[in-house]
Amino acid sequence: LLYMEPFPAFVCLANILNSHCLMTFYRMDIKTMRLYIEVLDDMREVNLPELNNHLKRLEITTDLFIVDWILTLFSKALPLDVAGRVWDVYLYEGDWFLFRCVIGLLSVYNDVLVSGSFEECLTLLTHIPADLSETELFERTASVKYSKDRFNAALQSRGLPT
């Protein structure tokens, strides 16, 4: 996306607006955002149960960090070169990849997060270190255990489009 000619890049960015998930966050439709966050929470519970329980104990809800990640498609949270690769794969795979990437990113910092205090966890989740390994992020994202069929079923069970 960063290296495309202007018109095809514009078309790609305009097509992003066709994503129900992203439009929900851009419009700040709180009720529907909560439904998408429920899907993310389910994915986190399946893939990172210890972290899921720790964040619940600390009362760190997903909405405290996810809104910024999704609104900016990770461009604020991740180094630009990593965010650019996330955008490329997102444009190819859609929302399912975006949600897996969230779980992949949490997985990269799982060990630090599960032992962190409220302040330490929230700081990490809102200020991802600049030395994030792109390779590790994408390996962790690829290893997320939540099939596209399961993702679509989770969306449909909440009345969300697939």
C-alpha positions, 0 to 999 in steps of 0.5 A: 500500500505504501508503494502503490501508485496514488489511484490504486492506493486510494481505491484500497483505502476507499474499499476499507470503508466497506468494512462493517467492523471498521465503520462501526468503530469509525462511527463510534457505534458503541452497541455494535463495537461491544459485539465485535469486542465480545468476539475478540474476547472470545478469541483471547480466551481460546488462545491466551486463557491465562492472560484473559483471566489476568486482564479480567482480574485487573479489570482491564477491558478490551475497549481500553486499548482496542479502539485505538488499534482498530481506528488506526489499523495499528498505524499508531500502535506499531512501527510504520513498517510493521503497520504497513505489512499489517495493512497489506495482509488486512487488505487481502484477508479482511477483518479475520486477519485484523482480529487474529493480529490483535491476538498475535500482538497480545501473544507477543507480550503475553509473558510480560502482561500476565505478570504485570500490574494494572499500570504496567499492562495498560501502559504496554497495551497503549504504548507498544515497544518500537522494537517489536519483531515483525517476524514474531508478530506474524508468526504469532498471528499465523498460529492463532487458533480460531478458524475463519469459519469459527470467526464468521460463526461468532460474528453471525451469532451476534447478528454481525455481517461476515 
